[in-house]
Structures are given as C-alpha cells and as structure tokens.
Amino acid sequence: MTPANVTGKQEDLPTIDSLAGEVGTLGQRLTGKGKLTPRELRALWNRRLRPFWRQHIEMYRALAHRFLEHGDNYLASEVADEGAQFFGDDVALILTRALAAARSGAPLATQDLLLRKQGVLANAAEAKSLLARTCKDLWKASADRSYLEKAFEFYHLDYTTTGGDRTFPGVNAASMSLFLGRDGEAARIAGEVRAILHQRKDPPGYWESVTNAECLLVCRRLEEARAAYSAAAQAGSVPYAHLAATRTQARLLLAHLGGAEREFDECFPLPSIIAFTGHRVDAPQRPVPRFPEALAPAIKERIRESIVHAKAGFGYASAASGADILFLEVMQEAGLETYVHLPLSESEFIRQSVEDSNSPGWLDRYRAVTSNATEFNFSESEGPLVFDYGNRLLLGAACQHARQLDSEIRLLAVWDGRPGNGAGGTADCVAMAREAGQIVEVIHLDGADAIPAPAPPVMESADQLLAILTLSLKQDDQAEKRLAAIVARCEPVHREIAGARAKLFFRTPDAAAQAAETIATELGAQLTTALGLHAGPVKIGMHPLTGGRVIRGPHAEKSDEFAALDPSGVIYASSAFAALLALASRRGDRCEFLGYRVLRTGAPREPVFRLVS
C-alpha cells in the first residue's frame, strides 16, 4: 500500500475487491497443503487485514493450526484468542487454544479453559482427551497417583464413547493403564487399538503409525516399536511439535519399562536450539586486537561446522557486527529459523553495535539478517545493564522454546577466553549459561593478538537488575503484621509501601517467586489484587525530600500492570520475568503461559504468564 500512497496514482490504489481477493488467496494458502515457514506465517499474521479476516473464521482456524504444528504455541494462542473475539465460542478455536496452552506447559490454564467451555465442547471428541492430557501432565509434575487415575478415566471414557477416531484416546488409555500397574488391561486395550488400525484401508499417516508403535511399546515389543517409530518419523515432513510429543511419550514409557528413557531418541529427528553470543569485529580505535575483520570468513565456517554438528534448527542471537551477524547468516543460509533479540532500541543498537566497525558493509548485512529473521524484538531499556539484561532475556527465551519442544539447548560462543570489559559481554553470557547448566561450545579466536587484555574497569553504578513484586492488601492490622513477618523472612533488598499497595524488590527471580508464593498461600483472603511479577534494570537513587532510597524507571512500575489483572490472589508475571526464571530457577518454579492481554488503555496486547510451583 505504500507505493500507492507515494505515487497517488488512482490505478495503484487498492480496492475492496482487490483486498478481498488478496484475503481469498491467502486463505487458500493457509488451508491448503503447501509448506509455509514460521517466518512466512508470522509475516502473514503481522500484515493481516482485520476487517476482512473477521469475516473468515477458517483463516483463524488454519493459521492457529499452522503455528501449533511448528511449535509456536504462544502465537497459536494469540490467533485463537483474536478469532474468539470476532466469532465467539468456536469449538475448533477453543480446542486449538487449549492444546497450545497444554503444549506450552500450562496444564492448569488448559483445565480452566476446558472446564469453562465444557458446554460448548460437549460433543467435541478431542475435549476429553485434552482434559486427560492435563491430568497426565500434572501427574508427571507431582507424581500424585490421583492425577494418573483421572487421566486414565478421561482417556478410557473418550475411547469407549467417542463416535470419532478411537485410536488416539485408546492408545493413551493403554499407556495410563500400564503406568497404573495394570499390565493385562494395558495389553488388551493396545491390542484392540492395533486391530482398529489394521482394519483401515487407507495408508497410515503419521499419527496412525506412531499409535501402532506406542501399542507395541506398551506390549513390551521394543524392537518392533523402535522400527515403527523410525518409519513413522521418516515417512515425510513431520512437524516438530508432533515429533516432540511422540518422543516425550516414548521416553515416559521406556522409563516405566525399566529401560533407558532416551533409547529411542534417534528415531525422532528433532533439531537443537542454539543460543549465540560472540565478539564484535574490532573497531578501528581498538588498541589490542581481538577479532580482526580478516578472521571473519574463517570464523563463519567454524560456526557453520558447529551448527551442522549440533543439528541446529532454531537460533537465538543479537545482531551486532561480527560474530552475531555471521551466526545469523549461517543459520539463514541453511534455511533454519532465527530469533533476533536486541537489548536496545533499534536505532540506538545500530549506533552502538553496528555502525562503528571497520567495514560499512556490516550495516547492510545487519539489515539483511534482521529482515529475514523469523522473529525480531528490541527493548526500550536504557542504562549500563541493558546488555546484561538482553543476554538474560535471550537465554531465557531460548530455554522456554526448548522446554516447549522438549529439545536440547546449547550456547555457542565466539570468545577469546578473557574476562569482558563490563556487564553483558560474551564472557558474562558464557558464565551465565554454564551456571544454568547449559551445554556451552566455544569457538576460540585463535588468530587474535595474544597480549593480555587490561583488567575491566570497576563500574560504580546505581543501576541494578532486580525482580519486582507488587500486591495490595486489606488495611487490617493483623494482615499487615503477617505480611511484615513474611517480608522479613524473604529479605527483599528494598520495599515501598503506598497505602494498601506494597512493592518488594529482590536480587533474583527465584527470591521474588518464593515471596509471591508464600504471600499468596498465607494471605490469599486478605489480598485485594493479584500479585504482579516483573524483572528488569532499575535506577536506584535518593529522594530529595525524605533522604530515603527510591527506585525508578519503567521497569520499576511494570509489575503494577500485572497486579491489576483479575482475579485477585493469582500470581501473574511478565514475559521478561518468565524468561529470567526459566534461565535461573533453582527451586523448580516456572511460569505457564495464559495468553495475550491489554494491560493498559491504548497499549498493544502483551503475553501474560502465571507462576506455578
């Protein structure tokens, strides 16, 4: 539409008919069998024409399903949510939203949705099995046998009452029965499911083939099961989300049968997820050479070798001149998915991290890799901690993606092995990944000058990276005393009280999560709002009137927006907090994705998470 606006030529202006035709063509692409990459799907979603899309429910159904197949569960949820705004309680969109929530590790949110919509879903064959899956996931997380028994009950009910495909709930009922120690019943149901499959005349698809393989595994016919899994995975282009779900179930069964749970992993060609960090090429004024531009071609080839060896499929990186751009180029040249996360606004990032290199060609290369990225994000943060914060967000986002696909994650670093010159450099990122227990592979800059780097300067800064918790409490003496006792145990680094609202600041997401859980458990009835969690760099100063310490900056206020969500007592979290917790949690806490919501008037929708232990 831009050329029409520029030229002003009437013949170039889009018409209602041309726009409708464009939407019709798009609908055919989405509902057809042609392959669309995640980057293409995201571009279609970002360019959607809502006045036309709201007349075509099949567009929302098809795009949400496509995102699910690629493992983009958050976007599948966003598409389904917007479709529901226009079309109400559509069964296909509700089931897509529920499956996306389940696959993103949110069994409680999935249960909430299915139970709220159970009237609409009364005749939906998949609803009982989805509810069963949430019970299975809760059993896996808690080892509570009652969840397992409930999972069997729902799967078996679906298997014996559905008028649709009985094989999916049937094989799951067989597996749940096996986990419950009822081997005879498990073998009987598995035999019945295989008999149903063998009666079909059409060639088996992926799900029919893996259902047969799982039945064989339930019956302890391991080598036949291995061959069947391999044949199913190699029969065609299988979406990664399907492979991940199948591998997870196979691991669970193998562990129960007393074998090595990863014994069949080679049957499922799932790619790994690479988080990347690396040095920039040397700026003209750099006194001690570290990454001379002449080394770039050789480093690019070593990056290529590493991603081939790692069987990479997804890459997370920033886009500074040098190693970042080399990594993104290699990934994109191989047709792999790239997720670019900038720690600054784009204009400031280009000024600081792209334009001051030796070669002006890096800016063109930056433009190319960012325009071809599957996802492109940037931050509006400021201050000396933005690069450290950016590293944490990038690593955390990669961890969340890996968790959704149950895939391996590793950090690949182009590093000279020396301490960095400040927070947020390559050395810090490597240390952070190692502390989180991630696999780290280092490509050493062997050709750099061997002169030792000077010791990094000691930075005196009032900026700190903190986790923030906001809540409001009834103005009751006993409740306030109980809150004071809890806060004393949790030891926040700073606290602010304004009327009924309390805001607590912590060094780590773990500490903030633990405090939120304790407060929600012990003071739930006295809370007048939800509990809001966020994390980011803040500026610490002194109030000119009181002389007391104050914490300011946009991140200091962000948790308030999540505390304002309904209902009260729920622990909501930002995507930044969820990412940092995924990277650093030591207690097993995690955040489950709830969907996208408008947090303040006029602002775009943002992802919202809920803390679960």
C-alpha positions in Angstrom: 0.0 0.0 0.0 3.0 2.4 0.4 3.7 2.8 -3.3 0.1 3.8 -3.9 0.3 6.4 -1.2 3.5 7.7 -2.6 2.6 8.0 -6.2 -1.0 9.0 -5.7 -2.0 7.2 -9.0 -5.6 6.1 -8.8 -4.9 2.9 -10.7 -2.5 1.8 -8.0 -4.9 2.3 -5.1 -6.2 -0.9 -3.6 -9.9 -1.5 -4.0 -12.3 -3.5 -1.8 -12.3 -6.2 -4.5 -8.5 -6.4 -4.7 -8.2 -6.6 -0.9 -10.9 -9.3 -0.7 -9.1 -11.2 -3.5 -5.8 -10.9 -1.6 -7.5 -12.4 1.5 -9.1 -15.1 -0.5 -5.7 -16.1 -2.0 -4.2 -16.1 1.5 -7.0 -18.3 2.8 -6.2 -20.8 0.1 -2.6 -20.9 1.0 -3.4 -21.3 4.7 -5.9 -24.1 4.3 -4.0 -25.9 1.5 -1.2 -28.4 1.9 1.6 -26.2 0.8 4.5 -25.6 3.2 4.8 -22.3 5.0 7.7 -21.5 7.2 7.3 -19.9 10.6 8.7 -16.7 9.3 6.1 -16.6 6.5 3.3 -17.4 8.9 4.4 -14.6 11.3 4.6 -12.2 8.3 1.0 -13.2 7.3 -0.2 -12.6 10.8 1.5 -9.3 11.3 0.1 -8.0 7.9 -3.4 -9.3 8.4 -6.3 -7.1 7.4 -8.7 -7.4 10.4 -11.9 -6.1 8.6 -11.6 -8.9 6.1 -10.2 -11.6 8.4 -13.2 -11.1 10.8 -15.4 -12.4 8.0 -13.4 -15.6 7.5 -13.2 -17.9 10.6 -11.3 -20.5 8.5 -8.4 -18.1 8.3 -8.0 -18.0 12.1 -8.5 -21.8 12.4 -6.0 -22.6 9.7 -3.3 -20.1 10.9 -3.6 -21.2 14.6 -3.2 -24.8 13.5 -0.2 -24.0 11.4 1.5 -22.2 14.3 0.7 -25.3 16.5 2.4 -27.6 14.0 5.6 -25.5 14.2 5.6 -25.4 17.9 4.8 -21.7 18.1 2.3 -22.2 20.9 2.2 -18.6 22.1 1.3 -17.3 18.6 -1.3 -20.1 18.1 -2.9 -18.8 21.3 -2.9 -15.2 20.1 -4.5 -16.2 16.8 -7.2 -18.3 18.5 -7.9 -15.5 21.1 -8.4 -12.9 18.4 -10.6 -15.3 16.4 -12.7 -15.8 19.5 -13.2 -12.0 19.9 -14.8 -12.0 16.4 -16.6 -15.4 16.3 -17.3 -16.2 19.9 -17.2 -19.8 21.2 -15.9 -21.7 18.1 -15.1 -25.3 19.0 -12.0 -25.5 16.7 -10.5 -22.3 18.1 -11.2 -23.3 21.7 -9.5 -26.7 21.2 -6.6 -25.1 19.5 -6.2 -22.6 22.3 -6.4 -25.5 24.9 -3.8 -27.6 23.0 -1.4 -24.6 22.7 -1.7 -24.0 26.4 -1.0 -27.7 27.2 2.0 -27.8 24.9 3.4 -24.6 26.4 3.5 -26.3 29.8 0.3 -24.8 31.2 -1.9 -27.8 32.4 -3.8 -25.7 34.9 -4.7 -23.0 32.4 -5.8 -25.7 29.9 -8.0 -27.2 32.5 -9.6 -23.9 33.4 -10.4 -23.2 29.7 -11.8 -26.7 29.0 -14.0 -26.6 32.2 -15.3 -23.1 31.4 -16.2 -24.2 27.9 -17.4 -27.7 28.6 -21.0 -26.8 27.5 -19.7 -25.8 24.1 -17.3 -28.7 23.9 -19.9 -31.4 24.9 -19.8 -33.1 21.5 -16.1 -32.4 20.7 -14.3 -35.7 20.5 -10.9 -34.2 21.5 -12.1 -32.4 24.6 -12.0 -35.4 27.0 -8.6 -36.4 25.7 -7.2 -32.9 26.2 -8.5 -32.9 29.7 -6.9 -36.2 30.3 -3.6 -34.8 29.0 -3.7 -32.1 31.6 -4.1 -34.7 34.3 -1.2 -36.7 32.9 1.0 -33.6 32.9 0.0 -32.8 36.5 0.9 -36.4 37.4 4.3 -36.1 35.7 4.9 -32.8 37.6 3.7 -34.0 41.0 3.8 -37.9 41.0 0.3 -37.7 42.5 -1.3 -41.0 41.5 -4.8 -39.5 41.7 -4.0 -37.4 38.6 -2.9 -40.6 36.8 -6.1 -42.3 37.7 -8.1 -39.3 36.5 -6.1 -39.3 33.2 -7.0 -42.9 32.6 -10.6 -42.3 33.4 -10.9 -39.5 30.8 -9.0 -41.3 28.1 -10.9 -44.5 28.6 -14.2 -42.6 28.6 -13.3 -41.0 25.3 -12.1 -44.4 23.9 -15.4 -46.1 24.8 -17.9 -43.4 23.9 -16.5 -41.3 21.1 -18.1 -41.6 17.7 -14.9 -40.4 16.1 -11.3 -41.8 16.0 -11.0 -44.2 18.9 -7.3 -45.0 18.4 -5.8 -41.8 20.0 -7.7 -42.0 23.3 -7.4 -45.8 23.2 -3.6 -45.9 23.0 -3.4 -43.3 25.7 -5.8 -45.2 27.9 -3.5 -48.3 27.4 -0.4 -46.3 28.4 -2.1 -44.8 31.5 -3.2 -48.3 32.5 0.4 -49.5 32.2 1.6 -46.7 34.4 -1.0 -47.7 36.9 0.5 -51.2 37.0 -2.4 -52.9 35.2 -0.3 -54.6 32.6 -3.0 -57.0 31.4 -5.6 -54.3 30.8 -3.0 -52.2 29.0 -2.1 -55.0 26.7 -5.7 -55.8 26.0 -6.6 -52.1 25.0 -3.4 -51.8 22.9 -4.4 -55.0 21.0 -7.8 -53.6 20.4 -6.3 -50.3 19.0 -4.0 -52.2 16.7 -6.9 -54.2 15.4 -8.8 -51.0 14.6 -5.7 -49.7 12.7 -5.3 -52.8 10.7 -8.9 -52.7 9.5 -8.3 -49.4 7.8 -7.9 -49.4 4.1 -6.1 -46.1 3.6 -2.3 -45.9 4.0 -1.4 -44.9 7.6 -0.4 -41.3 8.3 2.0 -40.2 11.0 -0.4 -40.4 13.9 -1.7 -43.9 12.9 1.9 -45.1 12.6 3.1 -43.8 15.9 -0.1 -45.1 17.6 0.8 -48.5 16.3 4.4 -48.1 17.6 3.2 -47.0 21.1 0.9 -50.0 21.3 3.9 -52.2 20.5 5.8 -50.5 23.2 3.0 -50.9 25.8 3.1 -54.6 24.9 6.9 -54.7 25.6 7.8 -55.4 21.9 10.6 -53.0 22.0 12.4 -53.7 18.7 9.2 -53.7 16.7 8.3 -50.4 18.4 11.6 -48.9 17.5 11.3 -49.8 13.9 7.7 -48.5 13.8 8.7 -45.1 15.3 11.6 -44.7 12.9 9.4 -45.5 9.9 6.8 -43.0 11.0 9.2 -40.2 11.5 11.0 -40.7 8.2 7.8 -41.1 6.1 7.6 -37.4 5.3 7.9 -33.9 6.6 6.6 -34.2 10.1 6.0 -31.0 12.2 8.5 -30.7 15.1 5.6 -30.4 17.6 4.4 -33.8 16.6 7.8 -35.4 16.9 8.3 -33.7 20.3 5.0 -35.0 21.7 5.8 -38.5 20.4 9.3 -38.6 21.8 8.1 -37.4 25.2 5.6 -40.2 25.5 8.1 -42.8 24.3 10.6 -41.6 26.9 7.9 -41.9 29.6 7.1 -45.5 28.6 10.7 -46.6 28.3 11.5 -45.3 31.8 8.5 -47.2 33.2 9.5 -50.4 31.5 12.9 -50.2 33.1 15.0 -49.2 30.1 17.0 -46.1 29.2 14.4 -43.4 28.6 16.4 -41.9 25.7 16.9 -45.3 24.0 14.6 -44.3 21.1 15.7 -40.7 20.7 17.4 -41.4 17.4 14.0 -42.3 16.0 12.9 -38.7 16.3 15.0 -36.2 14.2 14.3 -33.1 16.4 16.7 -30.2 16.0 18.5 -28.5 18.8 18.1 -24.9 19.8 21.2 -22.7 19.8 21.6 -19.5 21.8 24.5 -17.5 20.5 27.0 -14.9 21.8 30.2 -13.6 20.4 32.6 -10.7 20.0 32.1 -7.9 17.6 34.7 -7.3 14.9 37.4 -4.9 16.1 36.5 -1.2 15.9 39.2 1.0 14.2 40.3 2.5 17.5 40.7 -0.8 19.4 44.2 -0.8 21.0 44.5 -4.6 21.4 43.3 -6.7 18.5 40.7 -9.3 19.5 38.6 -10.1 16.4 40.3 -8.6 13.3 37.9 -8.4 10.4 40.3 -10.6 8.4 39.2 -13.5 10.7 35.5 -13.2 9.8 35.4 -15.7 6.9 37.2 -18.4 8.9 35.0 -17.9 11.9 31.9 -18.1 9.8 33.0 -21.5 8.5 33.6 -22.7 12.1 30.2 -21.5 13.1 28.7 -23.5 10.1 30.5 -26.6 11.2 29.2 -26.2 14.8 25.6 -25.8 13.8 25.7 -28.8 11.5 27.3 -30.9 14.2 24.7 -29.7 16.7 21.8 -30.5 14.3 20.5 -27.0 15.0 17.1 -25.9 13.9 16.5 -22.7 15.8 18.9 -19.9 16.7 18.7 -17.0 19.2 21.1 -14.1 18.9 21.5 -10.4 18.9 22.7 -8.8 15.6 25.9 -6.8 16.3 28.6 -6.5 13.6 30.8 -9.6 13.8 30.0 -12.9 15.3 26.3 -12.3 15.8 25.7 -11.5 12.1 27.9 -14.3 11.0 25.8 -16.8 13.0 22.5 -15.4 11.7 23.8 -15.6 8.1 24.9 -19.2 8.5 21.5 -20.2 10.0 19.5 -18.4 7.4 21.6 -19.7 4.5 20.8 -23.2 5.8 17.0 -22.4 5.8 16.9 -22.5 9.7 14.8 -20.3 12.0 16.4 -17.3 13.6 15.1 -15.2 16.5 16.8 -11.8 16.9 16.6 -10.1 20.3 18.2 -6.6 20.5 18.9 -5.2 24.0 18.3 -1.6 22.9 16.0 0.3 20.6 17.0 -0.5 17.0 18.3 3.0 16.2 20.5 3.0 19.4 21.7 -0.5 18.8 22.8 0.3 15.3 24.7 3.3 16.5 26.4 1.4 19.3 26.9 -2.0 17.9 26.9 -2.0 14.1 28.0 1.3 12.6 31.3 1.8 14.3 33.0 -1.3 12.8 35.9 -1.2 10.3 33.6 -2.1 7.3 30.5 -0.1 6.4 29.2 -3.4 4.8 28.1 -4.7 8.2 25.1 -2.3 8.3 23.8 -3.9 5.0 24.4 -7.3 6.5 22.5 -6.3 9.6 19.6 -5.2 7.5 19.6 -8.5 5.7 19.6 -10.8 8.7 17.1 -8.8 10.7 14.7 -8.6 7.7 15.0 -12.4 7.2 14.6 -13.3 10.9 11.7 -15.5 12.0 11.2 -13.1 14.9 12.6 -9.7 15.6 12.4 -8.0 19.0 14.0 -5.0 20.6 13.9 -3.4 24.0 13.5 0.2 25.1 15.7 -0.3 28.2 18.5 2.2 29.0 21.5 2.3 31.2 24.7 0.3 31.9 22.8 -3.1 32.4 20.9 -3.3 29.1 23.4 -5.8 27.6 23.4 -8.0 30.6 19.6 -7.8 30.7 19.5 -8.6 27.0 21.7 -11.7 27.4 19.4 -13.0 30.2 16.3 -12.4 28.1 17.8 -14.1 25.1 19.0 -17.2 27.0 15.7 -17.4 28.9 13.6 -17.2 25.6 15.7 -20.0 24.2 15.1 -22.1 27.3 11.4 -21.5 27.0 11.4 -22.6 23.4 13.5 -25.7 24.2 11.0 -26.6 27.0 8.1 -26.4 24.6 9.7 -28.7 22.1 11.5 -30.8 24.8 14.6 -30.1 22.8 18.3 -29.7 23.6 19.6 -26.2 24.1 23.2 -25.1 24.0 25.1 -21.9 23.9 27.6 -21.3 21.0 30.1 -18.6 21.7 32.8 -16.9 19.7 35.1 -15.9 22.5 38.7 -15.1 23.2 38.5 -16.7 26.6 39.3 -13.5 28.5 37.2 -11.5 31.0 34.9 -8.9 29.5 35.1 -5.1 29.8 31.8 -4.8 31.5 28.4 -6.4 32.3 26.7 -8.1 29.4 29.6 -9.2 27.3 30.5 -12.5 25.8 32.3 -13.7 28.9 29.3 -12.9 31.1 27.0 -14.8 28.8 29.2 -17.9 28.8 29.3 -17.8 32.6 25.6 -17.3 32.8 24.9 -20.3 30.6 27.3 -22.6 32.5 25.7 -21.5 35.8 22.3 -22.5 34.4 23.7 -26.0 33.5 23.5 -25.5 29.7 25.9 -27.1 27.2 28.5 -24.5 26.1 30.6 -24.7 23.0 33.3 -22.1 22.5 34.9 -21.2 19.1 38.2 -19.6 20.2 39.6 -16.6 18.4 43.0 -18.2 17.9 44.2 -15.5 15.5 43.7 -12.6 17.9 46.6 -10.9 19.4 48.0 -12.7 22.4 48.7 -9.6 24.5 46.7 -9.9 27.8 43.6 -7.7 27.9 43.6 -5.0 30.5 41.5 -5.6 33.6 38.0 -4.4 33.3 37.3 -1.1 35.0 35.4 -1.1 38.2 32.0 0.3 37.4 30.2 2.4 40.0 26.6 2.4 39.0 23.3 3.0 40.7 21.6 0.7 38.2 20.7 -2.8 39.3 18.8 -5.7 37.7 16.0 -6.6 40.1 12.9 -8.7 40.3 9.8 -6.8 41.4 6.7 -8.0 43.2 3.5 -5.8 43.5 0.5 -6.6 45.6 -2.3 -4.8 47.6 -3.6 -5.9 51.0 -6.7 -5.1 53.0 -5.9 -2.4 55.5 -6.1 -4.7 58.5 -3.6 -4.6 61.4 -3.3 -8.4 61.7 -2.9 -8.9 57.9 -0.2 -6.1 57.8 1.7 -7.8 60.7 1.6 -11.1 58.9 2.8 -9.5 55.7 5.6 -7.8 57.7 6.7 -11.2 59.1 6.7 -12.8 55.7 8.7 -9.9 54.2 11.3 -10.2 57.0 11.9 -13.8 56.1 12.1 -13.2 52.4 14.7 -10.4 52.8 13.9 -8.1 49.8 16.6 -5.5 49.0 14.1 -2.7 49.1 10.4 -2.2 49.9 7.9 0.5 49.1 4.5 1.0 50.8 1.9 3.4 49.5 -1.4 3.0 51.2 -2.6 -0.6 50.6 -0.1 -1.3 47.9 3.3 -3.0 48.7 6.1 -3.3 46.2 9.1 -5.5 47.0 12.4 -5.7 45.1 14.6 -8.8 45.0 18.0 -9.8 43.7 16.8 -12.8 41.8 13.6 -14.1 40.2 13.8 -17.1 42.4 13.6 -15.0 45.6 10.6 -12.9 44.2 8.8 -16.1 43.1 9.2 -17.7 46.6 8.0 -14.5 48.3 4.9 -14.3 45.9 4.0 -18.0 46.6 4.3 -17.5 50.4 2.2 -14.4 50.4 -0.5 -15.9 48.1 -0.6 -19.0 50.4 -0.6 -17.3 53.7 -2.5 -14.1 52.9 -4.7 -15.1 50.0 -8.0 -14.0 51.6 -6.5 -10.6 52.6 -5.3 -9.7 49.1 -7.3 -7.2 47.2 -5.5 -7.6 43.9 -3.5 -10.1 42.0 0.3 -10.4 42.6 2.4 -8.9 39.8 5.9 -10.0 38.9 8.4 -8.4 36.6 12.2 -8.2 36.3 14.4 -5.5 34.7 17.1 -2.9 35.2 16.1 -0.1 37.5 17.8 3.1 38.8 18.4 3.4 42.5 18.6 6.9 43.9 17.8 9.1 46.9 14.6 11.0 47.4 15.4 14.7 47.8 12.8 15.4 50.4 12.9 12.3 52.6 16.5 11.3 52.0 15.3 7.7 51.7 16.2 5.3 48.9 13.9 5.3 45.8 13.8 3.0 42.8 12.7 4.5 39.5 12.4 3.6 35.8 9.8 2.0 33.6 10.7 -1.5 34.8 10.0 -0.4 38.4 6.4 0.2 37.5 5.7 -2.7 35.2 4.8 -5.2 37.9 1.8 -2.9 38.8 0.2 -3.6 35.5 0.1 -7.4 36.2 -1.1 -6.9 39.8 -4.1 -5.1 38.3 -5.3 -8.2 36.4 -8.2 -10.3 37.7 -8.8 -12.3 39.7 -7.1 -11.3 42.9 -4.7 -13.7 44.6 -3.3 -15.1 41.3 0.4 -14.6 40.7 0.8 -13.1 37.2 4.1 -12.5 35.6 5.6 -10.6 32.6 7.3 -12.4 29.7 10.6 -10.9 31.0 10.2 -12.4 34.4 9.1 -15.8 32.9 12.3 -15.8 30.7 14.6 -14.9 33.6 13.0 -17.5 35.9 13.3 -20.2 33.1 17.0 -19.4 33.0 17.8 -19.2 36.7 15.3 -21.1 38.8 16.8 -23.4 41.4 13.6 -24.5 43.1 11.6 -25.8 40.1 9.3 -22.8 39.8 8.1 -21.9 36.3 5.6 -19.7 34.6 2.8 -21.0 32.5 1.6 -19.0 29.5 -2.0 -17.7 29.8 -2.4 -15.7 26.7 -2.2 -12.1 25.4 -4.0 -9.3 27.2 -4.2 -5.5 27.0 -2.6 -4.2 30.3 -3.3 -0.5 29.8 -5.6 1.6 27.6 -4.1 2.2 24.2 -1.2 -0.3 24.6 -0.7 -3.4 22.5 -1.6 -6.8 23.8 1.2 -8.4 25.8 1.9 -12.0 26.8 0.8 -12.9 30.4 2.1 -15.7 32.5 1.1 -17.3 35.8 3.6 -18.5 38.3 3.3 -22.2 39.3 5.5 -24.3 41.6 
